[in-house]
Amino acid sequence: MKIRLKVKEVAIAKGYNMSSLSRASDVSFTTIKKLWTKPLSGANIDTLGKIALTLKVDISDLTEYVDE
């Protein structure tokens, strides 16, 4: 099993695009773009924490397990 990031789906549902999420969460646009376009890539827990706080969700809401 792998962990898949759902940053894009959750952000869009909350009305954010990559630029607005980057500004609001104080996470670099490059990092947001990576998480947005490569959901199977890893992510720093501090980064996910900033994004989760911005989106008003738990970190667990930004992840899911998927088959390899």
C-alpha positions in Angstrom: 0.0 0.0 0.0 1.1 3.6 -0.7 -0.1 6.9 0.7 -1.8 9.1 -1.8 -2.1 12.9 -1.1 -5.4 14.5 -1.6 -4.3 18.1 -1.4 -5.7 19.0 -4.8 -9.1 17.5 -4.2 -9.6 19.0 -0.7 -8.2 22.4 -1.7 -10.5 22.7 -4.8 -13.5 21.6 -2.6 -12.6 24.4 -0.2 -12.2 27.0 -3.0 -8.5 27.2 -3.3 -6.2 26.9 -6.4 -2.5 26.3 -6.2 -1.6 30.0 -5.9 -4.1 30.9 -3.3 -3.3 27.8 -1.2 0.4 28.7 -1.4 -0.2 32.2 -0.2 -2.6 31.3 2.5 -0.6 28.4 3.9 2.9 30.1 3.6 4.1 27.0 1.6 6.1 27.7 -1.5 4.3 27.5 -4.8 6.8 24.9 -6.0 5.9 22.6 -3.1 2.2 23.1 -3.6 2.6 22.3 -7.3 4.4 19.1 -6.5 1.8 17.9 -4.1 -1.0 18.9 -6.5 0.5 17.2 -9.6 2.3 14.2 -8.0 0.0 12.9 -5.3 2.1 9.8 -4.8 5.2 11.8 -3.9 6.2 12.2 -0.3 5.5 15.3 1.8 6.9 16.8 5.0 4.6 16.5 8.0 5.1 20.2 8.8 4.0 21.1 5.3 0.9 19.0 5.5 0.2 20.5 8.9 0.3 24.1 7.4 -1.9 23.0 4.5 -4.4 21.3 6.9 -4.6 24.3 9.1 -5.3 26.6 6.1 -8.0 24.2 4.8 -9.4 23.7 8.3 -9.1 19.9 8.0 -7.1 17.1 9.8 -3.9 15.9 8.2 -5.6 12.6 7.8 -8.2 14.2 5.5 -5.3 15.0 3.1 -4.2 11.4 2.7 -5.5 8.0 1.7 -4.1 4.5 1.3 -4.0 3.1 -2.3 -2.9 -0.2 -3.8 0.5 0.0 -5.5 
